[in-house]
Amino acid sequence: MSVQLVRKQPRDPGPAAWNAILPAAGRPRVLDEAVTCDWLVIGAGFAGLSAARRLAQLCLTDRIVVLDATRIGEGPAGRSSGFMIDLPHNLSSSDYSGGTADADKKQIAMNRAAIAFAAEAAGEHGFPAQVFDQRGKINAAATARGRSLNVRFASHLAAMNEPHETLDATAMRQITGTDYYEGGLYTPGAAVLQPASYLRGLAEGLSGNVTIYENSPVGRLERTGAVWRVQTSRGGVEAPKVILAVNGHIQSFGYFRRRLMHVFTYAAMTRTLTREEVRRLGGEPNWGVLPADPMGTTVRRISGAGDHRIVVRNRFTYEPTMEISDARLARTGDRLARAFADRFPALAHVEMEYRWAGRLCLSRNGVPAFGEIDENLFSACCQNGLGVARGTFCGMMAAELATCHNPPLLADLLAADEPRRLPPEPLAWLGANATLRWKQWQAGAEV
C-alpha cells in the first residue's frame, strides 16, 4: 500500500490576466461524488490537458478524468508569456544555448513535436491566430552586450543549420514602435499563444470520453493493490493508472523532494490602450520579443477586437515554499512599470491593470521530473522554464509511456538523468537568489 498526503495546495499571486481579459468561463464542474475511470490525470495545464488529449487519441473507449485544483487558465500555465519555443532555451545560460549541438538537436525535436501537436489541436478546434500563431520569435537586444549574445546564439544556430535572421534597430522599431532596441534575432519556428484561451479551448475540445473537474484539489493519493484512489474535499476517484501533471507541486505529493527549484517570475499587463495611444505607439499590432539575455524583459503587444494591450515580464526569485507575499508582488510590479516606461516613454502614463506572478519549476541539471515514479503512477513535471512546449511534450510522452507505446523521442526523454539533489536550506536559498540578483544586475538595460 502506498499513501501520499498532499502537503500544499497551489497559491498563485495576483490575477491571471490572460484569463481575466477573456469572457467569463461558465460554472465549473466540481467533483462532488465518487467516480471510477480508466485514467486519471491530475493537473489541467499544458502537460495535463496534452496528456488527456493523447490518451483520448490512443484509448478511444477508455474513460479519462482530469482534476484541477483551480480553474483552467488560472494557474501557472495561464500566467506564462505564451511563447511555445522550438529552440534551446536554457535560462541558466547567458544566451539560451543548451549545450552540445547533439543535445540541442534532441531538445529541438522534442519542442517541435509539441508545437506540431498543439498546431493539430488548434486546427481541429478552429483557434484563431490570436490564440495560436506559429509566427516565430525575436530575441531583442537593448545593449551592446545583448547584441553580442545574439551573435553568439546565431553562431550556435548556424552550426546546427537552423534558419535565423538578424534585425537592425530600424527593423526593430518598425515592429515594436520603440527605439529601445538596438537589434534582434528572428527565428521562424516558435508559436505564440494566448495561453488561457488556448487552454480553455483545448479543454472544451476534450469531449466524449474525457471529463474535467475544476476547483477539485487533491488531498490524498493512495494505492491499494492495482487501484489508485484520490480524495478531494468533496469526492474521490479510483483509477488503475494516474498521470501527475502538477509541475513543481509534484513535491507536495511527496516525490522528488530536495531535487526541484521553485522560481517565481513576474508580469504585468496594461489597461486597454486608447486609439490615440495606439496611433502614438505605431509598430505592428501583434508582436512579442524575448530578451537577448535570459534575465531580461519579455514584452508582448496583443491586439484583437479593438483591445490593444502590452505585457511585460521580468525578474526571478527563488522561493522554495512555492509562495510569495503580496508585498513582494507589489514591489516587483513597480519595477515592471519602470521597464514598460523605459521602453515606451510616450505611454509612461498608461496604468498596469493586472500584475501577477507565475511559478516555474527547474532542476539543477535542466532535466524534467518524468517517468513512472510508482507502480502505474507517472510524472510529467518540472518543465525548466519552457512550460508551454516542454509541458505539452511531457504530457504527450507520459500518455505514450503509460500506454506502453515507445516513440523514439520517448526513449530520449527517458535517457535523461534524474534531477540532481539540491544543497540544504538555507544554502540553496542564499545561493540561488544571489546568483539570480547577479545575473539580473549583469543584464543591465536588457531588464
C-alpha atoms as one frame of an Amber mdcrd trajectory, in Angstrom:
protein
   0.000   0.000   0.000   1.287   3.466  -0.949  -0.184   6.600   0.684   0.673
  10.238  -0.005  -0.968  13.153   1.788  -0.769  16.297  -0.338   1.020  18.794
   1.887   0.395  22.024  -0.013  -2.157  23.379  -2.479  -1.347  25.863  -5.271
  -1.284  29.545  -4.388  -0.901  31.839  -7.385  -0.340  35.527  -6.520  -2.255
  38.197  -8.382  -4.876  37.789 -11.117  -4.236  35.624 -14.177  -4.536  38.461
 -16.684  -4.710  36.276 -19.803  -7.793  34.642 -18.310  -9.243  37.856 -16.902
  -9.452  39.546 -20.319 -11.475  36.663 -21.766 -15.240  36.331 -21.455 -16.127
  34.771 -18.124 -15.974  30.982 -18.102 -19.077  29.009 -17.247 -19.628  27.469
 -13.853 -17.005  24.832 -13.075 -17.816  21.170 -12.805 -16.642  20.238  -9.301
 -16.042  16.660  -8.212 -18.689  16.016  -5.545 -19.079  12.236  -5.766 -17.064
   9.021  -6.023 -16.214   8.101  -9.608 -14.203   5.399 -11.331 -12.286   5.681
 -14.579  -9.570   4.046 -16.630  -7.200   7.018 -16.458  -6.797   9.866 -14.011
  -4.796  12.981 -14.907  -4.087  15.413 -12.065  -3.450  18.932 -13.325  -5.087
  20.767 -16.240  -2.243  22.909 -17.549  -0.298  22.284 -20.737   1.031  18.920
 -19.528  -2.237  17.624 -18.105  -4.501  18.606 -20.982  -1.958  17.354 -23.524
  -1.775  14.036 -21.677  -5.564  13.790 -21.679  -5.753  14.628 -25.390  -3.130
  11.999 -26.260  -4.812   9.380 -24.068  -8.110  10.089 -25.831  -6.386   9.512
 -29.169  -4.751   6.258 -28.038  -7.561   4.784 -25.904 -10.733   5.546 -27.802
 -13.180   3.816 -25.451 -11.464   4.394 -22.090 -12.895   6.833 -19.586 -10.474
   9.634 -18.703 -10.860  12.015 -15.754  -8.880  15.238 -15.290  -8.734  17.027
 -11.922  -7.509  20.571 -11.353  -7.181  22.408  -8.054  -8.346  25.730  -9.548
  -9.927  26.920 -12.804  -8.380  26.220 -16.182  -6.265  29.210 -17.195  -5.828
  30.464 -13.622  -2.689  28.515 -12.715   0.915  28.909 -13.882   0.129  27.701
 -17.410  -2.264  30.599 -17.888   0.287  33.045 -16.445   3.065  32.285 -18.918
   4.336  34.687 -21.571   2.718  32.466 -24.197   5.801  31.528 -26.225   5.950
  27.926 -27.437   9.648  27.829 -28.231  11.247  25.286 -30.522  14.912  26.152
 -29.992  17.186  25.648 -26.952  16.021  27.888 -24.113  18.334  27.325 -21.169
  17.587  30.044 -18.608  20.802  29.331 -16.697  22.974  30.116 -19.729  23.904
  33.597 -20.911  22.457  33.214 -24.424  19.954  30.271 -24.186  22.345  27.711
 -25.709  21.585  24.406 -24.071  24.884  22.598 -24.521  26.280  20.456 -27.283
  24.794  20.607 -30.769  23.687  16.972 -30.479  21.852  17.565 -27.185  20.260
  20.733 -28.532  19.052  18.940 -31.670  17.271  16.406 -29.478  15.637  19.220
 -27.498  14.586  20.935 -30.713  12.990  17.716 -31.955  11.026  17.383 -28.697
   9.880  21.011 -28.751   8.811  20.797 -32.392   6.850  17.628 -31.728   4.972
  19.592 -29.058   4.345  22.509 -31.431   3.037  20.133 -34.107   0.733  18.528
 -31.520  -0.578  21.945 -30.465  -0.957  23.091 -34.085  -3.024  19.990 -34.814
  -5.299  20.811 -31.867  -5.537  24.463 -32.940  -6.568  23.431 -36.438  -9.035
  20.834 -35.197 -10.752  23.296 -32.859 -10.533  26.323 -35.150  -8.382  28.534
 -32.922  -7.804  31.970 -34.479  -4.328  33.479 -34.827  -4.847  35.489 -31.637
  -4.919  32.142 -29.764  -2.276  30.127 -31.639   0.059  31.580 -34.251   3.228
  29.865 -35.423   4.949  33.075 -36.452   8.365  32.638 -34.808  10.060  34.719
 -32.143  12.554  37.559 -31.790  15.376  37.787 -29.269  15.590  41.551 -28.703
  18.842  43.284 -27.735  18.809  46.624 -25.925  22.562  46.883 -25.332  25.889
  46.067 -26.949  26.087  43.073 -24.628  22.679  41.924 -25.812  23.785  42.197
 -29.432  26.870  40.115 -28.671  24.702  37.441 -27.030  22.526  37.338 -30.153
  25.644  36.951 -32.299  26.762  34.020 -30.154  23.344  32.383 -30.298  23.172
  32.940 -34.070  26.542  31.208 -34.435  25.223  28.278 -32.395  22.138  28.089
 -34.633  24.230  28.287 -37.795  26.285  25.315 -36.611  23.026  23.337 -36.410
  21.775  24.647 -39.786  18.849  26.387 -38.083  17.346  29.343 -40.010  17.631
  32.784 -38.437  17.695  36.434 -39.437  19.491  39.365 -37.836  17.362  42.511
 -37.421  18.817  46.013 -37.053  17.491  48.856 -34.896  15.326  50.200 -37.734
  13.613  46.863 -38.255  13.026  46.506 -34.515  11.494  49.988 -34.372   9.176
  49.171 -37.282   7.972  46.053 -35.461   7.731  47.342 -31.892   7.184  51.084
 -32.307  10.012  51.833 -29.855  13.650  52.770 -30.418  14.707  50.988 -27.213
  16.146  48.014 -29.057  19.462  48.073 -30.899  18.808  44.848 -32.772  17.153
  41.464 -32.783  17.485  37.848 -33.845  14.444  36.337 -35.569  13.847  32.578
 -35.740  10.758  31.211 -37.506   9.817  28.021 -35.649   8.159  29.171 -32.413
   4.443  29.603 -31.843   2.830  32.409 -29.858  -0.298  31.724 -27.784  -2.943
  33.442 -25.760  -2.270  30.810 -23.108  -5.540  30.955 -21.180  -7.633  30.948
 -24.341  -5.644  28.033 -25.746  -6.067  26.002 -22.554  -9.779  26.721 -22.290
 -10.266  25.815 -25.937  -8.247  22.629 -25.571 -10.326  21.632 -22.543 -13.592
  22.342 -24.353 -12.424  20.163 -27.227 -11.848  17.173 -24.933 -15.383  15.886
 -25.066 -16.677  12.346 -25.205 -14.578  10.089 -23.019 -12.821  12.905 -21.082
 -14.407  14.536 -18.012 -12.747  17.570 -16.411 -13.366  18.629 -12.822 -12.160
  22.074 -11.701 -11.848  23.551  -8.188 -11.200  19.980  -7.046  -7.839  19.916
  -5.237  -6.414  16.521  -4.332  -5.775  15.959  -0.622  -4.777  12.300  -0.583
  -3.339   9.834  -3.086  -3.049   6.149  -2.228  -2.619   2.803  -3.951  -4.180
  -0.426  -2.731  -3.282  -3.374  -4.882  -3.759  -2.383  -8.519  -6.025   0.604
  -7.804  -5.112   4.228  -7.140  -7.545   6.236  -5.033  -7.669  10.005  -4.856
  -9.617  12.058  -2.335 -10.699  15.647  -2.867 -12.586  17.820  -0.411 -15.968
  16.657  -1.780 -15.367  13.474  -3.757 -12.975  10.801  -4.905 -11.656   8.944
  -7.934 -10.495   5.368  -8.435  -8.303   4.511 -11.411  -5.687   1.875 -12.262
  -3.310   4.441 -13.784  -2.571   8.066 -12.837  -0.565  10.824 -14.513   0.681
  13.661 -12.273   0.941  16.857 -14.330   1.369  19.347 -11.490   4.853  20.697
 -12.299   6.609  21.811  -9.090   3.764  20.607  -6.902   4.926  17.056  -7.560
   6.856  17.638  -4.324   3.598  18.328  -2.498   2.674  14.750  -3.400   5.897
  13.522  -1.769   8.027  12.915  -4.861  11.374  14.439  -5.971  11.940  16.063
  -2.591  15.035  18.280  -2.422  15.520  17.923  -6.169  13.422  20.741  -7.663
  13.838  24.512  -7.558  10.767  26.751  -7.378  11.185  30.130  -9.032   8.674
  32.939  -9.440   8.716  35.249 -12.422   6.648  38.439 -12.510   4.484  40.092
 -15.149   2.100  42.963 -15.749  -0.458  43.855 -18.416  -1.623  47.360 -19.295
  -5.169  48.522 -19.461  -6.652  48.736 -22.951  -4.809  51.367 -24.967  -6.847
  54.189 -26.471  -6.920  54.835 -30.209  -4.640  57.826 -29.723  -2.187  55.748
 -27.707  -2.187  53.055 -30.383  -1.526  55.686 -33.047   1.264  57.203 -30.983
   2.868  53.808 -30.419   2.944  52.703 -34.046   4.597  49.419 -34.928   2.821
  46.160 -35.662  -0.417  45.264 -33.830   0.761  41.867 -32.586   4.342  41.038
 -31.702   6.449  39.556 -28.949  10.113  39.706 -28.039  12.193  37.658 -25.677
  15.279  39.312 -24.176  18.679  38.511 -25.680  19.808  37.934 -22.091  17.596
  35.307 -20.364  17.405  37.546 -17.279  15.981  40.458 -19.283  12.435  41.615
 -20.001   9.967  39.792 -22.229   7.471  42.083 -23.981   4.330  41.290 -25.963
   1.822  43.514 -27.690  -1.580  41.897 -28.210  -4.440  43.206 -30.306  -7.838
  41.828 -31.146 -11.459  43.021 -31.313 -10.344  46.574 -30.582  -8.467  45.584
 -27.423  -4.795  46.651 -27.565  -2.534  45.890 -24.599   1.131  45.438 -23.743
   2.522  42.734 -21.462   5.924  42.884 -19.744   7.614  40.121 -17.777  10.883
  40.111 -15.866  12.555  39.358 -12.516  13.112  35.942 -10.973  13.132  34.939
  -7.305  13.822  31.526  -5.808  11.061  30.570  -3.371  11.291  27.009  -2.001
   7.938  27.405  -0.221   6.203  27.974  -3.596   4.625  31.121  -2.141   5.369
  34.852  -2.167   3.943  37.752  -0.202   1.644  40.440  -1.565   4.354  42.962
  -0.668   6.886  41.160  -2.869   4.411  41.188  -5.764   3.766  44.914  -5.277
   7.479  45.790  -5.217   8.185  43.789  -8.336   5.142  45.276 -10.040   6.671
  48.740  -9.621   9.838  47.520 -11.367   7.737  46.147 -14.212   6.075  49.529
 -14.628   9.513  51.140 -14.889  10.618  48.600 -17.502   7.488  49.446 -19.503
   8.083  53.197 -19.226  11.721  52.792 -20.297  10.622  51.075 -23.477   7.564
  53.198 -24.203   8.171  56.680 -22.779   5.273  58.145 -24.763   2.980  55.694
 -22.920   4.565  56.053 -19.473   1.233  57.322 -18.119  -0.555  54.070 -19.042
  -1.527  52.088 -15.952  -0.849  48.416 -15.400  -4.296  46.904 -14.983  -3.014
  43.491 -13.915   0.087  42.377 -12.026   0.802  38.760 -11.222   3.442  36.140
 -10.513   3.856  32.728 -12.055   5.694  29.668 -10.780   8.494  27.951 -12.678
   9.994  24.602 -11.741  13.655  23.963 -12.528  16.176  21.246 -11.811  19.876
  21.920 -11.270  20.814  19.830 -14.307  17.944  21.029 -16.525  16.108  17.700
 -16.746  12.396  17.016 -16.170  10.832  15.053 -13.348   9.482  12.450 -15.725
   8.708   8.772 -15.774   6.986   6.010 -13.823   7.623   7.001 -10.207   5.472
   4.314  -8.575   3.522   1.375  -9.932   1.278   2.824 -12.686   1.893   6.356
 -11.405   3.531   8.618 -13.969   5.087  12.066 -13.633   5.103  14.762 -16.341
   6.601  17.556 -14.255   9.439  20.123 -13.992   9.476  21.997 -17.304  12.626
  24.066 -16.631  11.198  27.421 -17.710   9.844  26.120 -21.016   6.401  25.244
 -19.739   4.353  25.679 -22.899   6.446  23.483 -25.199   8.039  21.174 -22.636
   4.818  20.800 -20.665   2.955  19.819 -23.818   5.686  17.365 -24.770   5.953
  15.748 -21.333   2.183  15.353 -21.193   2.185  13.677 -24.595   5.049  11.377
 -23.644   3.529  10.448 -20.273   0.484   9.176 -22.161   2.721   7.244 -24.551
   4.698   5.709 -21.666   1.596   4.799 -19.660   0.003   3.072 -22.661   3.225
   1.128 -23.403   3.964   2.916 -26.671   7.582   3.668 -27.448   8.121   6.511
 -29.938  11.806   7.424 -30.479  11.506  10.754 -28.667  10.257   8.979 -25.549
  13.486   6.997 -25.400  15.473  10.258 -25.466  13.370  11.642 -22.616  13.745
   8.504 -20.509  17.519   8.530 -21.064  17.850  11.811 -19.130  19.444  11.773
 -15.697  17.383  12.166 -12.532  17.034  15.748 -11.237  20.134  16.482  -9.181
  19.792  16.910  -5.417  19.808  20.489  -4.069  22.056  21.818  -1.310  20.396
  22.073   2.124  18.474  25.184   3.116  19.234  27.988   3.712  22.277  27.474
   1.482  20.107  26.765  -1.578  18.002  29.897  -0.999  21.032  32.119  -0.427
  22.968  30.738  -3.373  20.085  30.744  -5.847  18.888  34.263  -5.055  22.427
  35.659  -5.021  23.016  34.133  -8.447  19.722  35.499  -9.790  20.441  39.015
  -8.486  23.913  38.960 -10.002  22.644  37.784 -13.383  19.857  40.399 -13.361
  22.363  43.142 -12.493  24.685  41.898 -15.227  21.831  42.052 -17.764  21.635
  45.829 -17.256  19.245  47.599 -19.639  18.085  44.240 -21.024  15.959  44.186
 -17.846
